[in-house]
């Protein structure tokens, strides 16, 4: 009996030591990430919470919104720099991502409301709003719920329909229990993310090649923070409740919408999310190119040109 007790106590002590070690590793890694990639913009306090924003350039306004699990580095990698030659470019960390504060609820409507507050606070007028991946769904919600604040949409590989199954690279994030999310976030999520990074990057960028400097120049390392891990889970959690309702409202959109999709996107189906989207929005257009999902990183010149052409077309339509 004593042997069993001693064994149980030893296992408990060992488990506690392992958990403590993982928490310490996660904390130290997050601190190193923040030191290596500090905020590159400024902070704007809004009723929905604080957003991290970076502005550059002058001229007509563009608001750029990134996708799931990312942050503004996905546009700051090269796209924003090219556009800043002709536009006032505002790139934002979506709520809960990068250095922006998380919202009480991560549903699409709440994120759209936060962006509407940002547009008003920064006096952006009616910008052309650009959304990539999940950011596409967020800006579609913005255009539908706050149409007077948006002049048009440029959507890059947008999420516009609820998939039958969550893409494989995001399935490990389907953790319904709140306490289990916290436990995973502060113990195994960071070391597993580091270990799986090559496979995840290949899946995310396929068939194109992930750039070697994505972790730093593209801000990829910020995803190693527990807060970002939890925010990504929250983003996924609310999609089944809100995305179908949003999709049903697409025919109500009455502004210019242009969509760019990679024909070989391995994350989102271009027919379900691109073709069906443009068929349901009056006057919307779809442009297919050779490429994958991460076009702002892999083809920044082409993406910048697409956004520039969309802005010019929208300007001409107003005239």
C-alpha positions as a Markdown table, in Angstrom:
| # | Residue | x | y | z |
|---|---|---|---|---|
| 1 | Unk | 0.0 | 0.0 | 0.0 |
| 2 | Unk | 2.8 | 2.4 | 0.9 |
| 3 | Unk | 4.5 | 1.6 | -2.3 |
| 4 | Unk | 1.4 | 2.5 | -4.3 |
| 5 | Unk | 1.1 | 5.8 | -2.4 |
| 6 | Unk | 4.7 | 6.7 | -2.9 |
| 7 | Unk | 4.4 | 5.9 | -6.6 |
| 8 | Unk | 1.3 | 8.1 | -6.9 |
| 9 | Unk | 3.0 | 10.9 | -5.1 |
| 10 | Unk | 6.1 | 10.6 | -7.3 |
| 11 | Unk | 4.0 | 10.6 | -10.5 |
| 12 | Unk | 2.1 | 13.6 | -9.2 |
| 13 | Unk | 5.3 | 15.5 | -8.4 |
| 14 | Unk | 6.7 | 14.6 | -11.8 |
| 15 | Unk | 3.6 | 15.7 | -13.6 |
| 16 | Unk | 3.6 | 19.0 | -11.7 |
| 17 | Unk | 7.2 | 19.5 | -12.5 |
| 18 | Unk | 6.6 | 18.9 | -16.2 |
| 19 | Unk | 3.6 | 21.3 | -16.3 |
| 20 | Unk | 5.6 | 24.0 | -14.4 |
| 21 | Unk | 8.5 | 23.5 | -16.9 |
| 22 | Unk | 6.2 | 23.9 | -19.9 |
| 23 | Unk | 4.6 | 27.0 | -18.4 |
| 24 | Unk | 8.0 | 28.5 | -17.8 |
| 25 | Unk | 9.1 | 27.7 | -21.3 |
| 26 | Unk | 6.0 | 29.2 | -22.8 |
| 27 | Unk | 6.3 | 32.4 | -20.7 |
| 28 | Unk | 10.0 | 32.8 | -21.7 |
| 29 | Unk | 9.3 | 32.1 | -25.3 |
| 30 | Unk | 6.5 | 34.7 | -25.4 |
| 31 | Unk | 8.8 | 37.3 | -23.8 |
| 32 | Unk | 11.5 | 36.6 | -26.3 |
| 33 | Unk | 9.0 | 36.9 | -29.2 |
| 34 | Unk | 7.8 | 40.3 | -27.9 |
| 35 | Unk | 11.4 | 41.5 | -27.5 |
| 36 | Unk | 12.3 | 40.4 | -31.0 |
| 37 | Unk | 9.1 | 41.7 | -32.6 |
| 38 | Unk | 7.9 | 44.7 | -30.7 |
| 39 | Unk | 4.9 | 46.8 | -31.8 |
| 40 | Unk | 5.7 | 48.5 | -35.1 |
| 41 | Unk | 2.8 | 51.0 | -35.0 |
| 42 | Unk | 0.7 | 52.9 | -32.5 |
| 43 | Unk | -2.2 | 52.1 | -30.3 |
| 44 | Unk | -5.8 | 53.4 | -30.6 |
| 45 | Unk | -8.1 | 53.1 | -27.6 |
| 46 | Unk | -11.7 | 52.4 | -28.7 |
| 47 | Unk | -14.9 | 51.5 | -26.9 |
| 48 | Unk | -14.5 | 47.9 | -28.0 |
| 49 | Unk | -10.8 | 47.8 | -26.9 |
| 50 | Unk | -7.3 | 48.8 | -27.9 |
| 51 | Unk | -6.1 | 48.2 | -31.5 |
| 52 | Unk | -2.6 | 48.2 | -32.8 |
| 53 | Unk | -2.4 | 50.2 | -36.0 |
| 54 | Unk | 0.4 | 51.2 | -38.4 |
| 55 | Unk | 0.0 | 54.0 | -40.9 |
| 56 | Unk | 2.2 | 55.0 | -43.8 |
| 57 | Unk | 1.9 | 57.0 | -47.0 |
| 58 | Unk | -0.5 | 59.7 | -48.0 |
| 59 | Unk | -3.5 | 59.9 | -50.4 |
| 60 | Unk | -6.7 | 57.9 | -50.7 |
| 61 | Unk | -7.2 | 55.7 | -47.7 |
| 62 | Unk | -6.8 | 51.9 | -47.7 |
| 63 | Unk | -7.6 | 49.8 | -44.6 |
| 64 | Unk | -5.9 | 46.4 | -44.6 |
| 65 | Unk | -7.2 | 43.5 | -42.4 |
| 66 | Unk | -5.3 | 40.2 | -42.1 |
| 67 | Unk | -6.6 | 36.6 | -41.6 |
| 68 | Unk | -6.8 | 33.8 | -39.0 |
| 69 | Unk | -3.9 | 33.3 | -36.7 |
| 70 | Unk | -2.0 | 36.2 | -38.3 |
| 71 | Unk | -1.2 | 39.8 | -37.7 |
| 72 | Unk | -0.4 | 43.0 | -39.6 |
| 73 | Unk | 3.0 | 41.6 | -40.6 |
| 74 | Unk | 1.2 | 39.6 | -43.3 |
| 75 | Unk | 0.6 | 42.9 | -45.1 |
| 76 | Unk | 3.7 | 44.8 | -43.8 |
| 77 | Unk | 5.9 | 42.0 | -45.3 |
| 78 | Unk | 5.8 | 43.9 | -48.6 |
| 79 | Unk | 2.3 | 44.9 | -49.8 |
| 80 | Unk | 1.8 | 48.0 | -47.6 |
| 81 | Unk | 5.2 | 49.4 | -48.5 |
| 82 | Unk | 4.3 | 49.3 | -52.2 |
| 83 | Unk | 0.9 | 50.8 | -51.7 |
| 84 | Unk | 2.2 | 53.6 | -49.5 |
| 85 | Unk | 3.7 | 55.2 | -52.6 |
| 86 | Unk | 0.2 | 56.3 | -53.7 |
| 87 | Unk | -2.1 | 55.8 | -50.7 |
| 88 | Unk | -2.5 | 56.4 | -47.0 |
| 89 | Unk | -2.2 | 52.8 | -45.9 |
| 90 | Unk | -3.6 | 51.8 | -42.5 |
| 91 | Unk | -2.8 | 48.2 | -41.4 |
| 92 | Unk | -4.4 | 46.8 | -38.3 |
| 93 | Unk | -3.9 | 43.9 | -36.0 |
| 94 | Unk | -7.4 | 42.3 | -35.8 |
| 95 | Unk | -8.8 | 42.2 | -32.3 |
| 96 | Unk | -7.0 | 39.6 | -30.2 |
| 97 | Unk | -4.2 | 39.2 | -32.8 |
| 98 | Unk | -0.7 | 40.7 | -32.8 |
| 99 | Unk | -0.7 | 43.5 | -30.2 |
| 100 | Unk | -4.5 | 44.3 | -30.4 |
| 101 | Unk | -6.6 | 43.6 | -27.3 |
| 102 | Unk | -9.1 | 40.7 | -27.5 |
| 103 | Unk | -12.8 | 41.6 | -27.5 |
| 104 | Unk | -15.4 | 40.3 | -25.1 |
| 105 | Unk | -16.8 | 38.3 | -28.1 |
| 106 | Unk | -14.8 | 37.4 | -31.2 |
| 107 | Unk | -17.8 | 37.1 | -33.5 |
| 108 | Unk | -17.6 | 38.7 | -37.0 |
| 109 | Unk | -20.1 | 41.5 | -36.1 |
| 110 | Unk | -18.1 | 42.6 | -33.0 |
| 111 | Unk | -14.8 | 42.7 | -35.0 |
| 112 | Unk | -16.6 | 44.7 | -37.7 |
| 113 | Unk | -17.9 | 47.1 | -35.0 |
| 114 | Unk | -14.3 | 47.6 | -33.7 |
| 115 | Unk | -13.1 | 48.4 | -37.2 |
| 116 | Unk | -16.0 | 50.9 | -37.7 |
| 117 | Unk | -14.9 | 52.6 | -34.5 |
| 118 | Unk | -11.3 | 52.7 | -35.8 |
| 119 | Unk | -12.4 | 54.3 | -39.1 |
| 120 | Unk | -14.4 | 56.9 | -37.2 |
| 121 | Unk | -11.6 | 57.6 | -34.7 |
| 122 | Unk | -8.9 | 58.0 | -37.3 |
| 123 | Unk | -11.2 | 60.0 | -39.6 |
| 124 | Unk | -10.5 | 57.7 | -42.5 |
| 125 | Unk | -13.7 | 58.7 | -44.3 |
| 126 | Unk | -14.9 | 55.9 | -46.5 |
| 127 | Unk | -11.8 | 53.8 | -47.2 |
| 128 | Unk | -11.4 | 50.9 | -49.6 |
| 129 | Unk | -11.1 | 48.0 | -47.2 |
| 130 | Unk | -8.9 | 45.0 | -48.0 |
| 131 | Unk | -9.4 | 41.7 | -46.3 |
| 132 | Unk | -7.3 | 38.5 | -46.5 |
| 133 | Unk | -8.7 | 35.0 | -45.6 |
| 134 | Unk | -10.8 | 35.4 | -42.4 |
| 135 | Unk | -10.2 | 39.1 | -42.7 |
| 136 | Unk | -12.3 | 38.9 | -45.8 |
| 137 | Unk | -15.3 | 37.7 | -43.7 |
| 138 | Unk | -14.7 | 40.5 | -41.2 |
| 139 | Unk | -14.6 | 43.2 | -43.8 |
| 140 | Unk | -17.7 | 41.8 | -45.5 |
| 141 | Unk | -19.5 | 42.1 | -42.1 |
| 142 | Unk | -18.1 | 45.7 | -41.9 |
| 143 | Unk | -19.5 | 46.6 | -45.3 |
| 144 | Unk | -22.9 | 45.0 | -44.5 |
| 145 | Unk | -23.3 | 46.5 | -41.0 |
| 146 | Unk | -21.6 | 49.9 | -41.6 |
| 147 | Unk | -22.1 | 50.6 | -45.3 |
| 148 | Unk | -21.6 | 54.3 | -44.9 |
| 149 | Unk | -18.0 | 53.7 | -43.7 |
| 150 | Unk | -16.8 | 51.6 | -46.7 |
| 151 | Unk | -16.3 | 52.7 | -50.3 |
| 152 | Unk | -15.5 | 49.3 | -51.7 |
| 153 | Unk | -13.9 | 45.9 | -50.9 |
| 154 | Unk | -10.7 | 44.2 | -52.2 |
| 155 | Unk | -10.8 | 40.6 | -51.0 |
| 156 | Unk | -7.8 | 38.3 | -51.2 |
| 157 | Unk | -8.5 | 34.6 | -50.7 |
| 158 | Unk | -11.5 | 35.5 | -48.6 |
| 159 | Unk | -13.4 | 33.2 | -46.3 |
| 160 | Unk | -17.0 | 33.7 | -47.4 |
| 161 | Unk | -18.7 | 30.4 | -46.8 |
| 162 | Unk | -18.7 | 27.9 | -43.9 |
| 163 | Unk | -16.7 | 24.9 | -45.0 |
| 164 | Unk | -18.0 | 21.3 | -44.3 |
| 165 | Unk | -14.9 | 20.7 | -42.2 |
| 166 | Unk | -12.3 | 23.0 | -40.7 |
| 167 | Unk | -9.0 | 22.9 | -42.7 |
| 168 | Unk | -6.7 | 20.3 | -41.4 |
| 169 | Unk | -4.0 | 22.7 | -40.2 |
| 170 | Unk | -6.6 | 24.4 | -37.9 |
| 171 | Unk | -8.3 | 21.3 | -36.5 |
| 172 | Unk | -6.0 | 21.0 | -33.4 |
| 173 | Unk | -7.5 | 24.4 | -32.4 |
| 174 | Unk | -11.0 | 22.9 | -31.9 |
| 175 | Unk | -11.0 | 22.8 | -28.1 |
| 176 | Unk | -14.5 | 23.5 | -26.8 |
| 177 | Unk | -13.6 | 23.5 | -23.1 |
| 178 | Unk | -12.4 | 26.9 | -21.9 |
| 179 | Unk | -10.2 | 25.6 | -19.1 |
| 180 | Unk | -8.6 | 23.1 | -21.5 |
| 181 | Unk | -7.8 | 25.9 | -23.9 |
| 182 | Unk | -6.0 | 27.8 | -21.2 |
| 183 | Unk | -4.1 | 24.7 | -20.1 |
| 184 | Unk | -3.0 | 23.9 | -23.7 |
| 185 | Unk | -2.1 | 27.5 | -24.4 |
| 186 | Unk | 0.2 | 27.7 | -21.4 |
| 187 | Unk | 1.8 | 24.2 | -21.6 |
| 188 | Unk | 2.0 | 22.3 | -24.9 |
| 189 | Unk | 0.8 | 24.8 | -27.6 |
| 190 | Unk | 4.0 | 26.7 | -27.9 |
| 191 | Unk | 6.5 | 23.8 | -28.0 |
| 192 | Unk | 4.2 | 21.9 | -30.4 |
| 193 | Unk | 3.9 | 24.9 | -32.6 |
| 194 | Unk | 7.6 | 25.2 | -32.8 |
| 195 | Unk | 8.0 | 21.5 | -33.6 |
| 196 | Unk | 5.2 | 21.5 | -36.2 |
| 197 | Unk | 6.1 | 24.8 | -37.8 |
| 198 | Unk | 7.7 | 23.4 | -41.0 |
| 199 | Unk | 4.7 | 21.2 | -41.7 |
| 200 | Unk | 2.2 | 23.9 | -40.9 |
| 201 | Unk | 3.9 | 26.4 | -43.1 |
| 202 | Unk | 4.0 | 24.0 | -46.0 |
| 203 | Unk | 0.3 | 23.4 | -45.6 |
| 204 | Unk | -0.5 | 27.1 | -45.3 |
| 205 | Unk | 1.5 | 28.2 | -48.3 |
| 206 | Unk | 1.1 | 25.1 | -50.6 |
| 207 | Unk | 1.8 | 24.9 | -53.6 |
| 208 | Unk | 4.1 | 28.0 | -53.1 |
| 209 | Unk | 7.2 | 28.0 | -50.9 |
| 210 | Unk | 7.1 | 29.7 | -47.5 |
| 211 | Unk | 9.8 | 32.4 | -47.3 |
| 212 | Unk | 12.6 | 31.7 | -44.8 |
| 213 | Unk | 12.1 | 35.0 | -43.1 |
| 214 | Unk | 8.3 | 34.7 | -42.5 |
| 215 | Unk | 8.8 | 34.1 | -38.8 |
| 216 | Unk | 10.5 | 37.5 | -38.4 |
| 217 | Unk | 9.8 | 39.8 | -41.3 |
| 218 | Unk | 6.2 | 38.4 | -41.7 |
| 219 | Unk | 5.6 | 38.3 | -37.9 |
| 220 | Unk | 5.0 | 34.6 | -37.8 |
| 221 | Unk | 6.7 | 34.2 | -34.4 |
| 222 | Unk | 3.9 | 36.3 | -32.8 |
| 223 | Unk | 1.6 | 33.2 | -33.2 |
| 224 | Unk | 3.7 | 31.5 | -30.5 |
| 225 | Unk | 2.1 | 33.7 | -27.8 |
| 226 | Unk | -0.6 | 32.0 | -25.7 |
| 227 | Unk | -2.9 | 35.0 | -26.2 |
| 228 | Unk | -2.7 | 34.6 | -30.0 |
| 229 | Unk | -3.4 | 30.9 | -29.7 |
| 230 | Unk | -6.5 | 31.6 | -27.6 |
| 231 | Unk | -7.7 | 34.4 | -30.0 |
| 232 | Unk | -7.4 | 32.1 | -33.0 |
| 233 | Unk | -9.5 | 29.5 | -31.2 |
| 234 | Unk | -12.1 | 32.1 | -30.4 |
| 235 | Unk | -12.2 | 33.3 | -34.0 |
| 236 | Unk | -13.0 | 29.7 | -35.1 |
| 237 | Unk | -15.5 | 29.2 | -32.4 |
| 238 | Unk | -17.9 | 31.9 | -33.6 |
| 239 | Unk | -17.8 | 31.1 | -37.3 |
| 240 | Unk | -20.6 | 28.5 | -37.4 |
| 241 | Unk | -23.0 | 30.9 | -35.6 |
| 242 | Unk | -22.3 | 34.0 | -37.7 |
| 243 | Unk | -20.9 | 33.2 | -41.1 |
| 244 | Unk | -24.0 | 31.5 | -42.6 |
| 245 | Unk | -26.1 | 34.6 | -41.6 |
| 246 | Unk | -23.5 | 36.8 | -43.2 |
| 247 | Unk | -23.5 | 34.8 | -46.4 |
| 248 | Unk | -27.2 | 35.1 | -46.7 |
| 249 | Unk | -26.9 | 38.9 | -46.8 |
| 250 | Unk | -24.3 | 39.1 | -49.6 |
| 251 | Unk | -27.0 | 40.1 | -52.2 |
| 252 | Unk | -27.7 | 43.2 | -50.1 |
| 253 | Unk | -24.2 | 44.6 | -50.8 |
| 254 | Unk | -24.3 | 47.7 | -53.0 |
| 255 | Unk | -20.7 | 48.7 | -53.3 |
| 256 | Unk | -17.7 | 47.6 | -55.6 |
| 257 | Unk | -16.3 | 44.2 | -54.6 |
| 258 | Unk | -13.4 | 42.6 | -56.3 |
| 259 | Unk | -12.0 | 39.2 | -55.4 |
| 260 | Unk | -8.5 | 37.7 | -56.0 |
| 261 | Unk | -8.0 | 34.0 | -55.5 |
| 262 | Unk | -5.2 | 31.5 | -56.1 |
| 263 | Unk | -6.4 | 28.7 | -58.3 |
| 264 | Unk | -4.4 | 26.2 | -56.2 |
| 265 | Unk | -5.4 | 27.5 | -52.7 |
| 266 | Unk | -5.0 | 24.5 | -50.3 |
| 267 | Unk | -6.7 | 26.2 | -47.4 |
| 268 | Unk | -9.9 | 27.6 | -48.9 |
| 269 | Unk | -11.9 | 26.4 | -51.9 |
| 270 | Unk | -11.9 | 29.2 | -54.5 |
| 271 | Unk | -15.1 | 28.0 | -56.0 |
| 272 | Unk | -17.0 | 27.9 | -52.7 |
| 273 | Unk | -15.5 | 31.2 | -51.3 |
| 274 | Unk | -14.6 | 33.1 | -54.5 |
| 275 | Unk | -16.9 | 32.1 | -57.3 |
| 276 | Unk | -20.0 | 31.7 | -55.2 |
| 277 | Unk | -19.3 | 35.0 | -53.4 |
| 278 | Unk | -19.1 | 37.0 | -56.6 |
| 279 | Unk | -22.2 | 35.3 | -58.0 |
| 280 | Unk | -24.2 | 36.5 | -55.0 |
| 281 | Unk | -23.0 | 40.2 | -55.0 |
| 282 | Unk | -24.3 | 42.4 | -57.8 |
| 283 | Unk | -21.4 | 43.6 | -59.9 |
| 284 | Unk | -18.7 | 41.7 | -58.0 |
| 285 | Unk | -15.8 | 40.2 | -60.0 |
| 286 | Unk | -13.4 | 37.3 | -59.4 |
| 287 | Unk | -9.8 | 37.1 | -60.7 |
| 288 | Unk | -8.1 | 33.8 | -60.6 |
| 289 | Unk | -4.3 | 33.5 | -60.7 |
| 290 | Unk | -1.7 | 30.7 | -60.3 |
| 291 | Unk | -0.9 | 30.5 | -56.6 |
| 292 | Unk | -1.9 | 29.4 | -53.1 |
| 293 | Unk | -3.5 | 31.0 | -50.1 |
| 294 | Unk | -0.8 | 33.3 | -48.7 |
| 295 | Unk | -0.7 | 35.7 | -51.7 |
| 296 | Unk | 0.2 | 38.8 | -49.7 |
| 297 | Unk | 3.4 | 37.1 | -48.8 |
| 298 | Unk | 4.2 | 35.1 | -51.9 |
| 299 | Unk | 3.1 | 37.5 | -54.5 |
| 300 | Unk | 3.1 | 41.0 | -52.9 |
| 301 | Unk | 3.7 | 42.9 | -56.2 |
| 302 | Unk | 0.6 | 41.3 | -57.8 |
| 303 | Unk | -1.5 | 41.8 | -54.7 |
| 304 | Unk | -0.5 | 45.4 | -54.4 |
| 305 | Unk | -1.4 | 45.9 | -58.1 |
| 306 | Unk | -4.7 | 44.3 | -57.6 |
| 307 | Unk | -5.5 | 46.6 | -54.6 |
| 308 | Unk | -4.3 | 49.6 | -56.5 |
| 309 | Unk | -6.4 | 48.7 | -59.6 |
| 310 | Unk | -9.5 | 48.1 | -57.3 |
| 311 | Unk | -9.0 | 51.5 | -55.7 |
| 312 | Unk | -8.7 | 53.3 | -59.1 |
| 313 | Unk | -11.7 | 51.4 | -60.5 |
| 314 | Unk | -13.8 | 52.4 | -57.4 |
| 315 | Unk | -12.6 | 56.0 | -57.8 |
| 316 | Unk | -13.6 | 56.1 | -61.5 |
| 317 | Unk | -17.0 | 54.6 | -60.6 |
| 318 | Unk | -17.7 | 57.4 | -58.1 |
| 319 | Unk | -16.9 | 60.0 | -60.8 |
